[in-house]
């Protein structure tokens, strides 16, 4: 009966719906934050959506400062600068506003500002999270403006380690935001490329969580329904950025994917992480490129499970029908079929390929891939993604 022994966790309070950004000041107060550091990315900081959010705080007479030194794939220098700004301003919490990068860095600033050890000491390895002073972790109000990473309901954040060209996952249970404002109106101005990339990230989360081994029927159910929402709503959201219903369903799917993947991820992410770290590619779009190659690799272990998913999703043909649906969705959305379409002028010699394969095998996502990912297998998947031979 040990197969039925597990531990399940579920996320935080989510204030979901159009127009709920108007509750930002109230959410900060409810989280115990009186003087927030507002963390966003530099592009978003210039847009009216941020000005409108800040005006909510100003009207409520909530003192705040803005930090926007955030790279698309955040690095330690961004974190150190953010911690400096947090301490200098005497802040007592963070409002993390934006896509996955801003949300992750905002959570990391709130976490790291009260710690004395380097952030790398809290990587998601064993019980390293217990090294942190939990009482010094500041509260976070998370406000996603994209629908993909689901970082707003996660207890971890990704930070690129520049020296080793690897993405590290920093984890602590108290990194979970205290309150989330999920307002689909905030994603209306999102560029189509970001809509597609983040949406495919949500699909990757739901799919890999659903396929991960282990007993977690609640995560399986959430991942399955999340896949339905993506297949039905992502093409609509990409075609019409003002479709609030599609935007709302995608925002829900993103949170569902991140909730489900507490069960585990897999080789889509294992391969995507080193490519993103080395070539600074969009994480969700990189996941989208690898998706069919990994799905085909995992077929021996997931064929029946995917066939059940296909039936639920109204797709004929079992595993093959689901596989065709993934390819059709990618093509319809303009996702490159192979890595050279994502990385212009891509050149990889044997040494670089071997390095990526080793990095993929060592990635934390690898442990829950349904089929064991060896260096040889990772090399084969990389070659397939380069050549486009799915």
C-alpha positions as CSV (number, residue, x, y, z in Angstrom):
1,X,0.0,0.0,0.0
2,X,3.0,2.3,0.0
3,X,2.1,3.5,-3.5
4,X,-0.9,5.3,-1.9
5,X,1.3,7.2,0.7
6,X,1.7,10.8,-0.3
7,X,1.5,14.4,0.9
8,X,-0.6,17.0,-0.8
9,X,-0.5,20.8,-0.6
10,X,-2.8,23.4,-2.2
11,X,-2.2,27.1,-2.8
12,X,-3.2,30.4,-1.4
13,X,-6.1,32.9,-1.4
14,X,-6.9,34.0,-5.0
15,X,-9.0,37.1,-5.7
16,X,-10.0,36.1,-9.2
17,X,-11.9,38.2,-11.8
18,X,-12.0,41.3,-14.0
19,X,-11.4,44.6,-12.3
20,X,-10.0,43.1,-9.1
21,X,-6.8,45.1,-9.3
22,X,-8.9,47.8,-7.6
23,X,-8.4,45.7,-4.5
24,X,-4.6,46.0,-4.5
25,X,-4.3,48.2,-1.5
26,X,-6.8,46.1,0.5
27,X,-5.0,42.9,-0.4
28,X,-1.7,44.4,0.7
29,X,-3.2,45.4,4.1
30,X,-4.8,41.9,4.4
31,X,-1.3,40.4,3.9
32,X,0.1,42.7,6.6
33,X,2.0,44.9,4.2
34,X,2.1,48.6,5.0
35,X,5.1,49.7,2.8
36,X,5.4,47.5,-0.2
37,X,8.2,47.3,-2.7
38,X,6.5,47.0,-6.1
39,X,8.5,44.6,-8.3
40,X,7.9,44.5,-12.0
41,X,9.9,44.2,-15.2
42,X,11.3,47.2,-17.1
43,X,9.0,46.9,-20.1
44,X,5.9,46.7,-18.0
45,X,7.0,49.5,-15.8
46,X,6.5,51.9,-18.7
47,X,3.0,50.8,-19.5
48,X,-0.4,52.3,-18.3
49,X,-1.2,49.0,-16.6
50,X,1.5,49.6,-14.0
51,X,0.6,53.3,-13.6
52,X,-3.1,52.2,-12.9
53,X,-2.0,49.7,-10.3
54,X,0.3,52.2,-8.6
55,X,-2.6,54.7,-8.6
56,X,-4.6,52.3,-6.5
57,X,-1.9,52.4,-3.9
58,X,-1.5,56.2,-4.1
59,X,-5.2,56.8,-3.7
60,X,-5.2,54.6,-0.6
61,X,-2.2,56.5,0.7
62,X,0.0,53.4,0.8
63,X,3.7,54.3,0.6
64,X,5.6,52.3,-2.0
65,X,8.6,52.2,-4.3
66,X,9.1,50.5,-7.6
67,X,11.9,48.1,-8.5
68,X,12.1,47.0,-12.2
69,X,15.7,45.7,-12.7
70,X,14.4,42.3,-13.8
71,X,15.9,40.3,-16.7
72,X,13.6,37.9,-18.7
73,X,15.6,35.1,-17.0
74,X,16.5,36.7,-13.6
75,X,20.1,36.4,-12.3
76,X,21.6,36.9,-8.9
77,X,22.6,40.5,-9.7
78,X,18.9,41.4,-10.1
79,X,18.2,39.8,-6.8
80,X,21.0,41.6,-5.0
81,X,19.8,44.9,-6.4
82,X,16.3,44.2,-5.4
83,X,17.2,43.2,-1.8
84,X,19.2,46.4,-1.6
85,X,16.2,48.5,-2.7
86,X,14.0,46.6,-0.2
87,X,16.3,47.2,2.7
88,X,17.0,50.8,1.7
89,X,13.3,51.7,1.6
90,X,12.5,50.0,4.8
91,X,9.8,47.9,3.1
92,X,7.8,45.2,4.9
93,X,6.6,43.2,2.0
94,X,6.5,42.9,-1.8
95,X,3.9,43.3,-4.5
96,X,5.1,41.1,-7.4
97,X,3.5,42.3,-10.6
98,X,4.0,40.9,-14.1
99,X,5.0,37.6,-15.7
100,X,6.9,34.7,-14.3
101,X,10.2,36.6,-14.1
102,X,8.8,39.5,-12.1
103,X,6.8,37.2,-9.9
104,X,9.8,34.9,-9.2
105,X,12.1,37.8,-8.5
106,X,9.6,39.5,-6.2
107,X,9.2,36.3,-4.2
108,X,13.0,35.9,-4.0
109,X,13.4,39.5,-2.8
110,X,10.8,39.0,0.0
111,X,12.5,35.7,0.9
112,X,16.2,36.7,0.7
113,X,16.0,40.2,2.3
114,X,15.9,38.7,5.7
115,X,18.4,35.9,5.2
116,X,22.2,36.0,6.0
117,X,23.2,33.0,3.8
118,X,23.7,33.1,0.0
119,X,20.5,32.4,-2.0
120,X,22.1,29.3,-3.5
121,X,22.1,27.7,0.0
122,X,18.3,27.4,-0.4
123,X,18.2,25.5,-3.7
124,X,15.5,22.9,-3.9
125,X,17.7,20.0,-2.8
126,X,16.7,17.7,0.0
127,X,15.8,19.8,3.1
128,X,18.0,22.8,2.2
129,X,14.9,25.0,2.7
130,X,15.2,24.4,6.4
131,X,18.4,26.5,6.5
132,X,16.3,29.6,6.0
133,X,15.1,31.8,8.9
134,X,11.4,31.4,8.2
135,X,10.4,34.3,10.6
136,X,12.4,36.7,8.4
137,X,10.5,35.9,5.1
138,X,8.3,38.9,4.1
139,X,4.8,38.5,2.8
140,X,4.0,38.8,-1.0
141,X,1.0,39.9,-2.9
142,X,1.3,38.4,-6.4
143,X,-0.4,40.0,-9.4
144,X,0.1,38.0,-12.6
145,X,-0.2,39.8,-15.9
146,X,0.5,36.7,-18.1
147,X,-1.1,33.3,-18.1
148,X,1.6,30.7,-18.0
149,X,4.1,30.1,-15.2
150,X,1.6,30.1,-12.3
151,X,4.3,31.4,-10.1
152,X,1.6,33.3,-8.2
153,X,0.5,30.1,-6.5
154,X,4.0,28.5,-6.2
155,X,6.4,28.0,-3.3
156,X,9.5,28.3,-5.4
157,X,11.3,30.6,-7.9
158,X,13.8,30.2,-10.7
159,X,17.1,32.1,-10.7
160,X,19.8,31.7,-13.3
161,X,23.3,30.9,-12.0
162,X,25.4,32.8,-14.4
163,X,28.7,31.0,-13.8
164,X,27.4,27.5,-14.4
165,X,24.7,28.6,-17.0
166,X,22.1,26.7,-15.1
167,X,18.7,27.6,-13.8
168,X,18.3,26.9,-10.0
169,X,15.1,26.4,-8.2
170,X,14.9,28.1,-4.8
171,X,12.3,26.7,-2.5
172,X,10.6,27.5,0.8
173,X,7.0,26.8,1.8
174,X,6.7,30.5,3.0
175,X,7.6,31.8,-0.5
176,X,3.9,31.1,-1.3
177,X,2.3,34.5,-1.8
178,X,-0.1,35.5,0.9
179,X,-2.7,36.8,-1.6
180,X,-3.1,36.6,-5.4
181,X,-5.0,39.1,-7.5
182,X,-5.8,37.3,-10.8
183,X,-7.4,40.0,-13.0
184,X,-7.6,38.9,-16.6
185,X,-8.0,42.5,-17.7
186,X,-4.3,43.0,-16.9
187,X,-3.3,40.6,-19.6
188,X,-5.3,42.3,-22.4
189,X,-2.3,44.2,-23.8
190,X,0.0,41.2,-23.8
191,X,1.8,40.7,-27.1
192,X,0.8,37.6,-29.1
193,X,4.2,36.0,-28.8
194,X,4.0,36.2,-25.0
195,X,0.3,35.1,-25.0
196,X,1.4,32.0,-27.0
197,X,4.6,31.3,-25.0
198,X,3.0,31.6,-21.6
199,X,0.0,29.7,-22.7
200,X,2.1,26.8,-23.9
201,X,4.0,26.9,-20.6
202,X,0.7,26.4,-18.8
203,X,0.0,23.4,-21.1
204,X,3.4,22.0,-20.4
205,X,2.8,22.2,-16.7
206,X,-0.6,20.5,-16.8
207,X,0.7,17.8,-19.2
208,X,3.9,17.0,-17.3
209,X,2.1,17.0,-14.0
210,X,-0.6,14.7,-15.3
211,X,2.0,12.3,-16.7
212,X,4.4,12.3,-13.7
213,X,4.5,9.0,-11.8
214,X,3.1,8.9,-8.3
215,X,-0.2,8.9,-6.6
216,X,-1.8,12.4,-6.6
217,X,-5.3,12.1,-8.1
218,X,-6.2,15.7,-7.3
219,X,-3.2,17.0,-9.2
220,X,-4.1,14.7,-12.1
221,X,-7.6,16.1,-12.2
222,X,-6.5,19.7,-12.1
223,X,-3.9,19.0,-14.8
224,X,-6.4,17.4,-17.0
225,X,-8.9,20.2,-16.7
226,X,-6.1,22.7,-17.2
227,X,-5.3,21.1,-20.5
228,X,-8.9,21.4,-21.6
229,X,-8.9,25.1,-20.8
230,X,-5.7,25.6,-22.8
231,X,-6.7,23.7,-25.9
232,X,-10.1,25.5,-26.0
233,X,-9.0,29.1,-25.0
234,X,-5.4,29.7,-26.0
235,X,-6.1,30.0,-29.8
236,X,-8.9,32.4,-28.9
237,X,-6.7,34.5,-26.6
238,X,-3.9,34.6,-29.3
239,X,-6.4,35.6,-32.0
240,X,-8.1,38.3,-30.0
241,X,-6.3,39.9,-27.1
242,X,-9.5,41.5,-25.9
243,X,-11.3,38.3,-25.4
244,X,-11.8,38.5,-21.6
245,X,-13.4,35.1,-21.3
246,X,-10.4,33.4,-23.0
247,X,-8.0,35.5,-21.0
248,X,-9.7,34.5,-17.7
249,X,-9.7,30.8,-18.6
250,X,-6.0,30.9,-19.5
251,X,-5.2,32.7,-16.2
252,X,-7.1,29.9,-14.4
253,X,-5.2,27.3,-16.4
254,X,-1.9,28.8,-15.5
255,X,-2.6,28.7,-11.8
256,X,-4.0,25.1,-12.2
257,X,-0.8,24.0,-13.9
258,X,1.4,25.3,-11.1
259,X,-0.9,23.7,-8.5
260,X,-0.7,20.4,-10.3
261,X,3.0,20.3,-10.9
262,X,3.7,19.9,-7.2
263,X,3.3,16.3,-8.3
264,X,6.3,16.7,-10.6
265,X,7.4,17.9,-14.1
266,X,9.6,16.1,-16.6
267,X,11.9,16.2,-19.5
268,X,10.2,19.1,-21.3
269,X,11.4,21.3,-18.5
270,X,14.7,19.4,-18.1
271,X,15.7,20.3,-21.6
272,X,14.1,23.7,-21.7
273,X,16.0,25.0,-18.7
274,X,19.5,24.7,-20.1
275,X,18.4,26.1,-23.5
276,X,16.9,29.1,-21.7
277,X,19.9,29.6,-19.5
278,X,22.4,29.3,-22.5
279,X,20.4,31.1,-25.2
280,X,18.1,33.4,-23.1
281,X,15.0,32.0,-24.9
282,X,11.4,32.4,-23.7
283,X,10.8,29.6,-21.2
284,X,7.2,28.8,-22.3
285,X,8.1,28.9,-26.0
286,X,11.1,26.6,-25.4
287,X,8.8,24.2,-23.6
288,X,6.4,24.3,-26.6
289,X,9.2,23.4,-29.0
290,X,10.3,20.3,-26.9
291,X,6.8,19.1,-26.1
292,X,6.1,16.6,-29.0
293,X,9.6,15.2,-28.9
294,X,9.4,14.4,-25.1
295,X,5.8,13.2,-25.5
296,X,6.9,10.7,-28.1
297,X,9.9,9.6,-25.9
298,X,7.6,9.0,-22.9
299,X,5.0,7.1,-24.9
300,X,5.8,3.7,-23.5
301,X,5.0,4.8,-20.0
302,X,2.1,7.2,-20.6
303,X,0.2,5.9,-23.6
304,X,-2.9,4.7,-21.7
305,X,-2.9,7.7,-19.5
306,X,-2.8,10.0,-22.5
307,X,-5.5,8.0,-24.2
308,X,-7.8,8.7,-21.2
309,X,-6.9,12.4,-21.4
310,X,-7.7,12.4,-25.1
311,X,-11.1,10.8,-24.4
312,X,-11.9,13.5,-21.8
313,X,-10.7,16.3,-24.2
314,X,-12.9,14.9,-27.0
315,X,-9.9,13.9,-29.2
316,X,-10.2,10.7,-31.3
317,X,-7.4,8.3,-31.7
318,X,-6.0,7.9,-28.2
319,X,-2.4,8.8,-27.8
320,X,-2.0,9.5,-31.5
321,X,-5.0,11.8,-31.5
322,X,-3.6,13.7,-28.6
323,X,-0.2,13.9,-30.2
324,X,-1.7,15.3,-33.4
325,X,-3.7,17.8,-31.4
326,X,-0.4,19.1,-29.8
327,X,1.2,19.4,-33.3
328,X,-1.9,21.2,-34.7
329,X,-2.0,23.6,-31.8
330,X,1.6,24.5,-32.1
331,X,1.3,25.1,-35.9
332,X,-1.9,27.1,-35.4
333,X,-0.1,29.3,-32.9
334,X,3.1,29.7,-34.9
335,X,5.3,27.8,-32.5
336,X,8.6,26.8,-34.2
337,X,8.7,23.1,-34.8
338,X,12.4,22.9,-34.1
339,X,15.0,24.8,-32.1
340,X,16.6,26.7,-35.0
341,X,13.2,28.4,-35.5
342,X,13.5,29.7,-31.9
343,X,17.2,30.5,-31.7
344,X,18.3,32.4,-34.9
345,X,21.6,31.1,-36.3
346,X,21.7,28.2,-33.8
347,X,25.0,26.3,-33.9
348,X,25.9,23.5,-31.5
349,X,29.0,21.4,-31.6
350,X,29.2,18.0,-30.0
351,X,30.7,19.5,-26.8
352,X,27.8,22.0,-26.4
353,X,25.2,19.2,-27.0
354,X,26.9,17.0,-24.5
355,X,26.9,19.8,-21.9
356,X,23.2,20.4,-22.4
357,X,22.4,16.7,-22.1
358,X,24.3,16.6,-18.8
359,X,22.5,19.7,-17.6
360,X,19.2,18.2,-18.5
361,X,19.8,14.9,-16.7
362,X,20.8,16.9,-13.6
363,X,17.8,19.2,-13.7
364,X,15.4,18.9,-10.8
365,X,12.5,18.2,-13.2
366,X,14.1,15.0,-14.4
367,X,13.3,12.9,-11.4
368,X,9.6,12.7,-12.2
369,X,9.8,12.1,-15.9
370,X,7.8,8.9,-16.7
371,X,10.8,7.4,-18.6
372,X,14.3,7.5,-17.2
373,X,16.2,10.3,-18.9
374,X,19.8,9.3,-19.5
375,X,22.5,11.4,-21.1
376,X,22.1,9.3,-24.3
377,X,18.3,9.8,-24.3
378,X,18.7,13.6,-23.6
379,X,21.1,13.8,-26.5
380,X,18.6,12.0,-28.8
381,X,15.8,14.4,-27.7
382,X,18.1,17.4,-28.3
383,X,19.0,16.1,-31.8
384,X,15.4,15.5,-32.6
385,X,14.4,19.0,-31.5
386,X,17.2,20.5,-33.6
387,X,16.4,18.5,-36.7
388,X,12.6,18.7,-36.3
389,X,12.1,14.9,-36.5
390,X,9.2,14.3,-34.2
